[in-house]
Amino acid sequence: QVQSRVSRQIGTLEAVEDGVILHCYADGLEWMARFLIGTSLRFSVIKPPELRDKLREIARIIYNMTREEHDAPDT
């Protein structure tokens, strides 16, 4: 399943007992965070810790966007 969502240009995949490790390098944390989210796969970030921070930041933004109530005018 991972191989179908992560191309070889992104990085290398290593099968491990609990799943798969993606080894890769990215120009920016924002891009990597959005890429991981876009795979729709469950994942954990081993390193760098800054990537976890970026994922949390994006999650907060999405949460805030969805929790705001906008009342539609009555028609």
PyMOL Python script that loads the backbone (N, CA, C, O; Angstrom):
from pymol import cmd

cmd.read_pdbstr("""\
ATOM      1  N   GLN A   1       0.833  -1.189   0.000  1.00  0.00           N
ATOM      2  CA  GLN A   1       0.000   0.000   0.000  1.00  0.00           C
ATOM      3  C   GLN A   1       0.883   1.261   0.000  1.00  0.00           C
ATOM      4  O   GLN A   1       0.593   2.225  -0.708  1.00  0.00           O
ATOM      5  N   VAL A   2       1.932   1.244   0.779  1.00  0.00           N
ATOM      6  CA  VAL A   2       2.819   2.403   0.843  1.00  0.00           C
ATOM      7  C   VAL A   2       3.498   2.629  -0.503  1.00  0.00           C
ATOM      8  O   VAL A   2       3.601   3.766  -0.963  1.00  0.00           O
ATOM      9  N   GLN A   3       3.957   1.560  -1.134  1.00  0.00           N
ATOM     10  CA  GLN A   3       4.647   1.687  -2.422  1.00  0.00           C
ATOM     11  C   GLN A   3       3.767   2.351  -3.468  1.00  0.00           C
ATOM     12  O   GLN A   3       4.277   3.064  -4.333  1.00  0.00           O
ATOM     13  N   SER A   4       2.473   2.138  -3.410  1.00  0.00           N
ATOM     14  CA  SER A   4       1.589   2.741  -4.403  1.00  0.00           C
ATOM     15  C   SER A   4       1.375   4.234  -4.160  1.00  0.00           C
ATOM     16  O   SER A   4       0.906   4.939  -5.054  1.00  0.00           O
ATOM     17  N   ARG A   5       1.709   4.728  -2.970  1.00  0.00           N
ATOM     18  CA  ARG A   5       1.479   6.137  -2.636  1.00  0.00           C
ATOM     19  C   ARG A   5       2.753   6.957  -2.488  1.00  0.00           C
ATOM     20  O   ARG A   5       2.700   8.184  -2.402  1.00  0.00           O
ATOM     21  N   VAL A   6       3.907   6.277  -2.457  1.00  0.00           N
ATOM     22  CA  VAL A   6       5.182   6.981  -2.280  1.00  0.00           C
ATOM     23  C   VAL A   6       6.108   6.570  -3.417  1.00  0.00           C
ATOM     24  O   VAL A   6       6.562   5.428  -3.479  1.00  0.00           O
ATOM     25  N   SER A   7       6.381   7.508  -4.310  1.00  0.00           N
ATOM     26  CA  SER A   7       7.231   7.180  -5.453  1.00  0.00           C
ATOM     27  C   SER A   7       8.696   7.094  -5.043  1.00  0.00           C
ATOM     28  O   SER A   7       9.091   7.589  -3.988  1.00  0.00           O
ATOM     29  N   ARG A   8       9.474   6.471  -5.878  1.00  0.00           N
ATOM     30  CA  ARG A   8      10.914   6.325  -5.606  1.00  0.00           C
ATOM     31  C   ARG A   8      11.628   7.667  -5.621  1.00  0.00           C
ATOM     32  O   ARG A   8      12.692   7.802  -5.018  1.00  0.00           O
ATOM     33  N   GLN A   9      11.066   8.661  -6.297  1.00  0.00           N
ATOM     34  CA  GLN A   9      11.684   9.987  -6.308  1.00  0.00           C
ATOM     35  C   GLN A   9      11.591  10.660  -4.938  1.00  0.00           C
ATOM     36  O   GLN A   9      12.386  11.549  -4.632  1.00  0.00           O
ATOM     37  N   ILE A  10      10.637  10.248  -4.119  1.00  0.00           N
ATOM     38  CA  ILE A  10      10.466  10.843  -2.791  1.00  0.00           C
ATOM     39  C   ILE A  10      11.514  10.305  -1.823  1.00  0.00           C
ATOM     40  O   ILE A  10      12.087  11.064  -1.042  1.00  0.00           O
ATOM     41  N   GLY A  11      11.765   9.003  -1.870  1.00  0.00           N
ATOM     42  CA  GLY A  11      12.726   8.409  -0.958  1.00  0.00           C
ATOM     43  C   GLY A  11      12.720   6.896  -1.073  1.00  0.00           C
ATOM     44  O   GLY A  11      12.120   6.329  -1.986  1.00  0.00           O
ATOM     45  N   THR A  12      13.391   6.259  -0.142  1.00  0.00           N
ATOM     46  CA  THR A  12      13.446   4.799  -0.149  1.00  0.00           C
ATOM     47  C   THR A  12      12.595   4.259   0.996  1.00  0.00           C
ATOM     48  O   THR A  12      12.473   4.878   2.054  1.00  0.00           O
ATOM     49  N   LEU A  13      12.014   3.090   0.753  1.00  0.00           N
ATOM     50  CA  LEU A  13      11.179   2.440   1.747  1.00  0.00           C
ATOM     51  C   LEU A  13      11.932   1.253   2.327  1.00  0.00           C
ATOM     52  O   LEU A  13      12.584   0.500   1.604  1.00  0.00           O
ATOM     53  N   GLU A  14      11.833   1.100   3.622  1.00  0.00           N
ATOM     54  CA  GLU A  14      12.484  -0.016   4.309  1.00  0.00           C
ATOM     55  C   GLU A  14      11.434  -0.765   5.115  1.00  0.00           C
ATOM     56  O   GLU A  14      10.822  -0.199   6.021  1.00  0.00           O
ATOM     57  N   ALA A  15      11.223  -2.037   4.789  1.00  0.00           N
ATOM     58  CA  ALA A  15      10.279  -2.852   5.539  1.00  0.00           C
ATOM     59  C   ALA A  15      10.864  -3.179   6.910  1.00  0.00           C
ATOM     60  O   ALA A  15      12.009  -3.618   7.021  1.00  0.00           O
ATOM     61  N   VAL A  16      10.065  -2.958   7.945  1.00  0.00           N
ATOM     62  CA  VAL A  16      10.452  -3.290   9.316  1.00  0.00           C
ATOM     63  C   VAL A  16       9.311  -4.083   9.953  1.00  0.00           C
ATOM     64  O   VAL A  16       8.228  -4.195   9.377  1.00  0.00           O
ATOM     65  N   GLU A  17       9.554  -4.621  11.119  1.00  0.00           N
ATOM     66  CA  GLU A  17       8.573  -5.487  11.769  1.00  0.00           C
ATOM     67  C   GLU A  17       7.207  -4.822  11.942  1.00  0.00           C
ATOM     68  O   GLU A  17       6.175  -5.462  11.737  1.00  0.00           O
ATOM     69  N   ASP A  18       7.197  -3.551  12.315  1.00  0.00           N
ATOM     70  CA  ASP A  18       5.944  -2.860  12.591  1.00  0.00           C
ATOM     71  C   ASP A  18       5.378  -2.088  11.412  1.00  0.00           C
ATOM     72  O   ASP A  18       4.351  -1.425  11.554  1.00  0.00           O
ATOM     73  N   GLY A  19       6.019  -2.156  10.253  1.00  0.00           N
ATOM     74  CA  GLY A  19       5.525  -1.403   9.104  1.00  0.00           C
ATOM     75  C   GLY A  19       6.621  -1.088   8.120  1.00  0.00           C
ATOM     76  O   GLY A  19       7.396  -1.959   7.725  1.00  0.00           O
ATOM     77  N   VAL A  20       6.676   0.170   7.730  1.00  0.00           N
ATOM     78  CA  VAL A  20       7.628   0.619   6.714  1.00  0.00           C
ATOM     79  C   VAL A  20       8.227   1.944   7.168  1.00  0.00           C
ATOM     80  O   VAL A  20       7.525   2.804   7.699  1.00  0.00           O
ATOM     81  N   ILE A  21       9.524   2.099   6.956  1.00  0.00           N
ATOM     82  CA  ILE A  21      10.182   3.380   7.231  1.00  0.00           C
ATOM     83  C   ILE A  21      10.493   4.046   5.904  1.00  0.00           C
ATOM     84  O   ILE A  21      11.059   3.426   5.003  1.00  0.00           O
ATOM     85  N   LEU A  22      10.122   5.309   5.791  1.00  0.00           N
ATOM     86  CA  LEU A  22      10.442   6.123   4.625  1.00  0.00           C
ATOM     87  C   LEU A  22      11.674   6.941   4.959  1.00  0.00           C
ATOM     88  O   LEU A  22      11.658   7.744   5.892  1.00  0.00           O
ATOM     89  N   HIS A  23      12.742   6.739   4.201  1.00  0.00           N
ATOM     90  CA  HIS A  23      13.970   7.531   4.332  1.00  0.00           C
ATOM     91  C   HIS A  23      13.970   8.536   3.190  1.00  0.00           C
ATOM     92  O   HIS A  23      13.945   8.156   2.019  1.00  0.00           O
ATOM     93  N   CYS A  24      13.998   9.820   3.534  1.00  0.00           N
ATOM     94  CA  CYS A  24      13.953  10.813   2.463  1.00  0.00           C
ATOM     95  C   CYS A  24      14.544  12.135   2.928  1.00  0.00           C
ATOM     96  O   CYS A  24      14.800  12.353   4.112  1.00  0.00           O
ATOM     97  N   TYR A  25      14.748  12.999   1.958  1.00  0.00           N
ATOM     98  CA  TYR A  25      15.204  14.355   2.197  1.00  0.00           C
ATOM     99  C   TYR A  25      14.237  15.270   1.477  1.00  0.00           C
ATOM    100  O   TYR A  25      13.791  14.970   0.370  1.00  0.00           O
ATOM    101  N   ALA A  26      13.913  16.391   2.110  1.00  0.00           N
ATOM    102  CA  ALA A  26      12.987  17.339   1.503  1.00  0.00           C
ATOM    103  C   ALA A  26      13.550  18.743   1.651  1.00  0.00           C
ATOM    104  O   ALA A  26      14.294  19.042   2.586  1.00  0.00           O
ATOM    105  N   ASP A  27      13.175  19.597   0.703  1.00  0.00           N
ATOM    106  CA  ASP A  27      13.632  20.983   0.755  1.00  0.00           C
ATOM    107  C   ASP A  27      12.977  21.765   1.877  1.00  0.00           C
ATOM    108  O   ASP A  27      13.534  22.748   2.366  1.00  0.00           O
ATOM    109  N   GLY A  28      11.791  21.328   2.286  1.00  0.00           N
ATOM    110  CA  GLY A  28      11.090  22.078   3.324  1.00  0.00           C
ATOM    111  C   GLY A  28      10.156  21.210   4.136  1.00  0.00           C
ATOM    112  O   GLY A  28       9.601  20.231   3.637  1.00  0.00           O
ATOM    113  N   LEU A  29       9.990  21.579   5.390  1.00  0.00           N
ATOM    114  CA  LEU A  29       9.107  20.829   6.277  1.00  0.00           C
ATOM    115  C   LEU A  29       7.651  20.942   5.859  1.00  0.00           C
ATOM    116  O   LEU A  29       6.895  19.976   5.961  1.00  0.00           O
ATOM    117  N   GLU A  30       7.260  22.112   5.391  1.00  0.00           N
ATOM    118  CA  GLU A  30       5.868  22.323   4.959  1.00  0.00           C
ATOM    119  C   GLU A  30       5.508  21.336   3.853  1.00  0.00           C
ATOM    120  O   GLU A  30       4.457  20.697   3.898  1.00  0.00           O
ATOM    121  N   TRP A  31       6.384  21.219   2.864  1.00  0.00           N
ATOM    122  CA  TRP A  31       6.123  20.307   1.753  1.00  0.00           C
ATOM    123  C   TRP A  31       6.031  18.864   2.243  1.00  0.00           C
ATOM    124  O   TRP A  31       5.114  18.138   1.860  1.00  0.00           O
ATOM    125  N   MET A  32       6.971  18.444   3.086  1.00  0.00           N
ATOM    126  CA  MET A  32       6.976  17.064   3.561  1.00  0.00           C
ATOM    127  C   MET A  32       5.749  16.773   4.410  1.00  0.00           C
ATOM    128  O   MET A  32       5.144  15.709   4.282  1.00  0.00           O
ATOM    129  N   ALA A  33       5.382  17.698   5.266  1.00  0.00           N
ATOM    130  CA  ALA A  33       4.193  17.503   6.101  1.00  0.00           C
ATOM    131  C   ALA A  33       2.951  17.329   5.235  1.00  0.00           C
ATOM    132  O   ALA A  33       2.151  16.422   5.464  1.00  0.00           O
ATOM    133  N   ARG A  34       2.795  18.185   4.257  1.00  0.00           N
ATOM    134  CA  ARG A  34       1.614  18.089   3.380  1.00  0.00           C
ATOM    135  C   ARG A  34       1.654  16.819   2.537  1.00  0.00           C
ATOM    136  O   ARG A  34       0.611  16.225   2.264  1.00  0.00           O
ATOM    137  N   PHE A  35       2.839  16.400   2.124  1.00  0.00           N
ATOM    138  CA  PHE A  35       2.958  15.157   1.373  1.00  0.00           C
ATOM    139  C   PHE A  35       2.495  13.983   2.232  1.00  0.00           C
ATOM    140  O   PHE A  35       1.703  13.157   1.780  1.00  0.00           O
ATOM    141  N   LEU A  36       2.987  13.908   3.467  1.00  0.00           N
ATOM    142  CA  LEU A  36       2.610  12.804   4.353  1.00  0.00           C
ATOM    143  C   LEU A  36       1.107  12.794   4.619  1.00  0.00           C
ATOM    144  O   LEU A  36       0.474  11.739   4.588  1.00  0.00           O
ATOM    145  N   ILE A  37       0.543  13.961   4.877  1.00  0.00           N
ATOM    146  CA  ILE A  37      -0.900  14.049   5.091  1.00  0.00           C
ATOM    147  C   ILE A  37      -1.637  13.561   3.848  1.00  0.00           C
ATOM    148  O   ILE A  37      -2.637  12.851   3.953  1.00  0.00           O
ATOM    149  N   GLY A  38      -1.144  13.938   2.680  1.00  0.00           N
ATOM    150  CA  GLY A  38      -1.795  13.585   1.424  1.00  0.00           C
ATOM    151  C   GLY A  38      -1.763  12.106   1.082  1.00  0.00           C
ATOM    152  O   GLY A  38      -2.535  11.652   0.237  1.00  0.00           O
ATOM    153  N   THR A  39      -0.886  11.347   1.720  1.00  0.00           N
ATOM    154  CA  THR A  39      -0.853   9.913   1.432  1.00  0.00           C
ATOM    155  C   THR A  39      -2.046   9.179   2.030  1.00  0.00           C
ATOM    156  O   THR A  39      -2.373   8.071   1.604  1.00  0.00           O
ATOM    157  N   SER A  40      -2.692   9.785   3.005  1.00  0.00           N
ATOM    158  CA  SER A  40      -3.809   9.165   3.737  1.00  0.00           C
ATOM    159  C   SER A  40      -3.396   7.889   4.460  1.00  0.00           C
ATOM    160  O   SER A  40      -4.242   7.056   4.785  1.00  0.00           O
ATOM    161  N   LEU A  41      -2.112   7.736   4.710  1.00  0.00           N
ATOM    162  CA  LEU A  41      -1.597   6.589   5.455  1.00  0.00           C
ATOM    163  C   LEU A  41      -1.376   6.990   6.913  1.00  0.00           C
ATOM    164  O   LEU A  41      -1.110   8.156   7.206  1.00  0.00           O
ATOM    165  N   ARG A  42      -1.487   6.033   7.813  1.00  0.00           N
ATOM    166  CA  ARG A  42      -1.117   6.291   9.206  1.00  0.00           C
ATOM    167  C   ARG A  42       0.407   6.315   9.276  1.00  0.00           C
ATOM    168  O   ARG A  42       1.075   5.471   8.680  1.00  0.00           O
ATOM    169  N   PHE A  43       0.945   7.276   9.998  1.00  0.00           N
ATOM    170  CA  PHE A  43       2.396   7.377  10.089  1.00  0.00           C
ATOM    171  C   PHE A  43       2.812   7.974  11.420  1.00  0.00           C
ATOM    172  O   PHE A  43       2.020   8.626  12.099  1.00  0.00           O
ATOM    173  N   SER A  44       4.039   7.747  11.775  1.00  0.00           N
ATOM    174  CA  SER A  44       4.693   8.378  12.921  1.00  0.00           C
ATOM    175  C   SER A  44       5.982   8.995  12.403  1.00  0.00           C
ATOM    176  O   SER A  44       6.644   8.436  11.529  1.00  0.00           O
ATOM    177  N   VAL A  45       6.325  10.138  12.944  1.00  0.00           N
ATOM    178  CA  VAL A  45       7.562  10.805  12.555  1.00  0.00           C
ATOM    179  C   VAL A  45       8.651  10.418  13.549  1.00  0.00           C
ATOM    180  O   VAL A  45       8.532  10.666  14.749  1.00  0.00           O
ATOM    181  N   ILE A  46       9.704   9.815  13.036  1.00  0.00           N
ATOM    182  CA  ILE A  46      10.849   9.461  13.875  1.00  0.00           C
ATOM    183  C   ILE A  46      11.750  10.682  14.052  1.00  0.00           C
ATOM    184  O   ILE A  46      12.138  11.029  15.168  1.00  0.00           O
ATOM    185  N   LYS A  47      12.071  11.316  12.943  1.00  0.00           N
ATOM    186  CA  LYS A  47      12.850  12.554  12.964  1.00  0.00           C
ATOM    187  C   LYS A  47      12.682  13.261  11.640  1.00  0.00           C
ATOM    188  O   LYS A  47      12.395  12.601  10.641  1.00  0.00           O
ATOM    189  N   PRO A  48      12.839  14.522  11.583  1.00  0.00           N
ATOM    190  CA  PRO A  48      13.242  15.432  12.649  1.00  0.00           C
ATOM    191  C   PRO A  48      12.038  15.863  13.496  1.00  0.00           C
ATOM    192  O   PRO A  48      10.904  15.827  13.020  1.00  0.00           O
ATOM    193  N   PRO A  49      12.278  16.268  14.738  1.00  0.00           N
ATOM    194  CA  PRO A  49      11.168  16.711  15.586  1.00  0.00           C
ATOM    195  C   PRO A  49      10.462  17.946  15.035  1.00  0.00           C
ATOM    196  O   PRO A  49       9.290  18.182  15.326  1.00  0.00           O
ATOM    197  N   GLU A  50      11.179  18.725  14.243  1.00  0.00           N
ATOM    198  CA  GLU A  50      10.559  19.913  13.629  1.00  0.00           C
ATOM    199  C   GLU A  50       9.437  19.525  12.676  1.00  0.00           C
ATOM    200  O   GLU A  50       8.499  20.300  12.484  1.00  0.00           O
ATOM    201  N   LEU A  51       9.514  18.344  12.078  1.00  0.00           N
ATOM    202  CA  LEU A  51       8.438  17.886  11.197  1.00  0.00           C
ATOM    203  C   LEU A  51       7.183  17.608  12.016  1.00  0.00           C
ATOM    204  O   LEU A  51       6.076  17.910  11.571  1.00  0.00           O
ATOM    205  N   ARG A  52       7.342  17.038  13.202  1.00  0.00           N
ATOM    206  CA  ARG A  52       6.182  16.841  14.087  1.00  0.00           C
ATOM    207  C   ARG A  52       5.552  18.185  14.427  1.00  0.00           C
ATOM    208  O   ARG A  52       4.327  18.314  14.439  1.00  0.00           O
ATOM    209  N   ASP A  53       6.392  19.193  14.704  1.00  0.00           N
ATOM    210  CA  ASP A  53       5.880  20.531  15.008  1.00  0.00           C
ATOM    211  C   ASP A  53       5.091  21.097  13.831  1.00  0.00           C
ATOM    212  O   ASP A  53       4.025  21.684  14.016  1.00  0.00           O
ATOM    213  N   LYS A  54       5.616  20.919  12.625  1.00  0.00           N
ATOM    214  CA  LYS A  54       4.930  21.434  11.434  1.00  0.00           C
ATOM    215  C   LYS A  54       3.592  20.730  11.233  1.00  0.00           C
ATOM    216  O   LYS A  54       2.601  21.372  10.882  1.00  0.00           O
ATOM    217  N   LEU A  55       3.555  19.416  11.454  1.00  0.00           N
ATOM    218  CA  LEU A  55       2.302  18.663  11.337  1.00  0.00           C
ATOM    219  C   LEU A  55       1.277  19.159  12.356  1.00  0.00           C
ATOM    220  O   LEU A  55       0.098  19.302  12.032  1.00  0.00           O
ATOM    221  N   ARG A  56       1.718  19.420  13.574  1.00  0.00           N
ATOM    222  CA  ARG A  56       0.812  19.960  14.602  1.00  0.00           C
ATOM    223  C   ARG A  56       0.285  21.338  14.206  1.00  0.00           C
ATOM    224  O   ARG A  56      -0.887  21.652  14.418  1.00  0.00           O
ATOM    225  N   GLU A  57       1.155  22.145  13.637  1.00  0.00           N
ATOM    226  CA  GLU A  57       0.744  23.483  13.186  1.00  0.00           C
ATOM    227  C   GLU A  57      -0.342  23.378  12.109  1.00  0.00           C
ATOM    228  O   GLU A  57      -1.349  24.084  12.169  1.00  0.00           O
ATOM    229  N   ILE A  58      -0.139  22.509  11.142  1.00  0.00           N
ATOM    230  CA  ILE A  58      -1.133  22.324  10.083  1.00  0.00           C
ATOM    231  C   ILE A  58      -2.432  21.772  10.671  1.00  0.00           C
ATOM    232  O   ILE A  58      -3.521  22.186  10.275  1.00  0.00           O
ATOM    233  N   ALA A  59      -2.315  20.839  11.612  1.00  0.00           N
ATOM    234  CA  ALA A  59      -3.510  20.269  12.251  1.00  0.00           C
ATOM    235  C   ALA A  59      -4.294  21.357  12.988  1.00  0.00           C
ATOM    236  O   ALA A  59      -5.523  21.382  12.928  1.00  0.00           O
ATOM    237  N   ARG A  60      -3.591  22.255  13.682  1.00  0.00           N
ATOM    238  CA  ARG A  60      -4.277  23.351  14.385  1.00  0.00           C
ATOM    239  C   ARG A  60      -5.008  24.259  13.403  1.00  0.00           C
ATOM    240  O   ARG A  60      -6.136  24.681  13.656  1.00  0.00           O
ATOM    241  N   ILE A  61      -4.357  24.554  12.283  1.00  0.00           N
ATOM    242  CA  ILE A  61      -4.989  25.403  11.275  1.00  0.00           C
ATOM    243  C   ILE A  61      -6.258  24.747  10.752  1.00  0.00           C
ATOM    244  O   ILE A  61      -7.299  25.396  10.651  1.00  0.00           O
ATOM    245  N   ILE A  62      -6.177  23.472  10.423  1.00  0.00           N
ATOM    246  CA  ILE A  62      -7.350  22.755   9.914  1.00  0.00           C
ATOM    247  C   ILE A  62      -8.438  22.697  10.981  1.00  0.00           C
ATOM    248  O   ILE A  62      -9.613  22.912  10.684  1.00  0.00           O
ATOM    249  N   TYR A  63      -8.053  22.409  12.215  1.00  0.00           N
ATOM    250  CA  TYR A  63      -9.028  22.359  13.298  1.00  0.00           C
ATOM    251  C   TYR A  63      -9.746  23.700  13.437  1.00  0.00           C
ATOM    252  O   TYR A  63     -10.972  23.742  13.532  1.00  0.00           O
ATOM    253  N   ASN A  64      -8.989  24.787  13.449  1.00  0.00           N
ATOM    254  CA  ASN A  64      -9.594  26.113  13.588  1.00  0.00           C
ATOM    255  C   ASN A  64     -10.505  26.455  12.416  1.00  0.00           C
ATOM    256  O   ASN A  64     -11.526  27.120  12.594  1.00  0.00           O
ATOM    257  N   MET A  65     -10.143  26.007  11.228  1.00  0.00           N
ATOM    258  CA  MET A  65     -10.982  26.266  10.057  1.00  0.00           C
ATOM    259  C   MET A  65     -12.309  25.524  10.160  1.00  0.00           C
ATOM    260  O   MET A  65     -13.335  26.027   9.702  1.00  0.00           O
ATOM    261  N   THR A  66     -12.300  24.355  10.747  1.00  0.00           N
ATOM    262  CA  THR A  66     -13.514  23.546  10.786  1.00  0.00           C
ATOM    263  C   THR A  66     -14.356  23.805  12.024  1.00  0.00           C
ATOM    264  O   THR A  66     -15.533  23.445  12.038  1.00  0.00           O
ATOM    265  N   ARG A  67     -13.806  24.406  13.052  1.00  0.00           N
ATOM    266  CA  ARG A  67     -14.596  24.624  14.259  1.00  0.00           C
ATOM    267  C   ARG A  67     -15.344  25.941  14.259  1.00  0.00           C
ATOM    268  O   ARG A  67     -16.293  26.125  15.020  1.00  0.00           O
ATOM    269  N   GLU A  68     -14.919  26.849  13.413  1.00  0.00           N
ATOM    270  CA  GLU A  68     -15.606  28.144  13.351  1.00  0.00           C
ATOM    271  C   GLU A  68     -16.967  27.955  12.730  1.00  0.00           C
ATOM    272  O   GLU A  68     -17.123  27.318  11.689  1.00  0.00           O
ATOM    273  N   GLU A  69     -17.962  28.537  13.411  1.00  0.00           N
ATOM    274  CA  GLU A  69     -19.321  28.434  12.900  1.00  0.00           C
ATOM    275  C   GLU A  69     -19.652  29.695  12.128  1.00  0.00           C
ATOM    276  O   GLU A  69     -19.492  30.815  12.614  1.00  0.00           O
ATOM    277  N   HIS A  70     -20.106  29.482  10.939  1.00  0.00           N
ATOM    278  CA  HIS A  70     -20.533  30.595  10.091  1.00  0.00           C
ATOM    279  C   HIS A  70     -22.027  30.404   9.850  1.00  0.00           C
ATOM    280  O   HIS A  70     -22.452  29.453   9.194  1.00  0.00           O
ATOM    281  N   ASP A  71     -22.793  31.310  10.384  1.00  0.00           N
ATOM    282  CA  ASP A  71     -24.233  31.207  10.208  1.00  0.00           C
ATOM    283  C   ASP A  71     -24.600  31.661   8.805  1.00  0.00           C
ATOM    284  O   ASP A  71     -24.235  32.754   8.371  1.00  0.00           O
ATOM    285  N   ALA A  72     -25.314  30.818   8.123  1.00  0.00           N
ATOM    286  CA  ALA A  72     -25.801  31.180   6.791  1.00  0.00           C
ATOM    287  C   ALA A  72     -27.049  32.037   6.961  1.00  0.00           C
ATOM    288  O   ALA A  72     -27.860  31.782   7.851  1.00  0.00           O
ATOM    289  N   PRO A  73     -27.206  33.034   6.128  1.00  0.00           N
ATOM    290  CA  PRO A  73     -28.408  33.874   6.227  1.00  0.00           C
ATOM    291  C   PRO A  73     -29.658  33.058   5.906  1.00  0.00           C
ATOM    292  O   PRO A  73     -29.639  32.161   5.064  1.00  0.00           O
ATOM    293  N   ASP A  74     -30.720  33.388   6.586  1.00  0.00           N
ATOM    294  CA  ASP A  74     -31.998  32.720   6.305  1.00  0.00           C
ATOM    295  C   ASP A  74     -32.491  33.117   4.937  1.00  0.00           C
ATOM    296  O   ASP A  74     -32.401  34.278   4.536  1.00  0.00           O
ATOM    297  N   THR A  75     -33.011  32.139   4.226  1.00  0.00           N
ATOM    298  CA  THR A  75     -33.537  32.436   2.878  1.00  0.00           C
ATOM    299  C   THR A  75     -34.996  32.118   2.815  1.00  0.00           C
ATOM    300  O   THR A  75     -35.623  32.297   1.771  1.00  0.00           O
TER     301      THR A  75
END
""", "prot")
cmd.dss("prot")
cmd.show_as("cartoon", "prot")
cmd.util.cbc("prot")
cmd.orient("prot")
